[in-house]
Amino acid sequence: MIGAGHVGCETCFFLAEKGVDVTLTFPEPALDIKYWMFKKYFQDKLAKDNVKIYPRYSTGKSLQKG
């Protein structure tokens, strides 16, 4: 999964609960969750679900917004 906002994290939770081996990557230094209470919950749940996390990871490709 690329992207560590709410949607990316929730997708990781869903897949992990289905038994999928999930890896989360994102270019930012930390999860992109705005509120600290949600960030802590997401970090704990990702760890509990054994999701591998790779912050500051870039695919080497640039995506244009638009």
N, C-alpha and C positions, 0 to 999 in steps of 0.2 A: 504494500500500500504506500503510495506517495502522498504525503500531506498529513499534517498533524493538527488540523482544526477539529471542530466538533464532528463533522461528517466522517473524516478519515478515522478518528478514534472510535466512533460508534460502529463503523464498518469493521474495524479490527475486532471489536468485542463480538459482533455477530458471527464473524468467520471463526474466531477462536472457540466460541461456544458450540459451533458445528464440528469442531475437531480439526479444523484447518490449521496448518503450521503457518503463522503469520509473522511477517517482518514489516515494520513501519519505518519509512525513511522520510526525511524532510531536510531542507536546506537551513532552516533556522537553528539556533543553538538550543532551543527548548520547545516543548509543545506550544502550539499557537492557540491557547485557551485564555480568554480574557480575564476570567474571574478566578482568583486563587483557590476558592473552595472547590470549583469544578476541576481545576488543574490537578490538585492533590488527589481527588477522587479518580480522575482519569489515569494518573501515574500509578496509583495503587492497583487499579483494575487491570491495566496493561501488564503490570508485573505479575499479578495473580493469574492472569490468563496466559502467561509465558510468551508474550509477544516480544520478539526481538526488536530493539529500538536503535536506530542509527541516525542521531542528529547530525547536522552540518554535512549531510550527504548530498551530492549533486550527481545527477545522471549525465552531466556533461552536455545536455541539450538545453537550449533556450526555448521557452514557450512564450509566445506573445499573448498579451491580454487584448481582448477586443470583442 
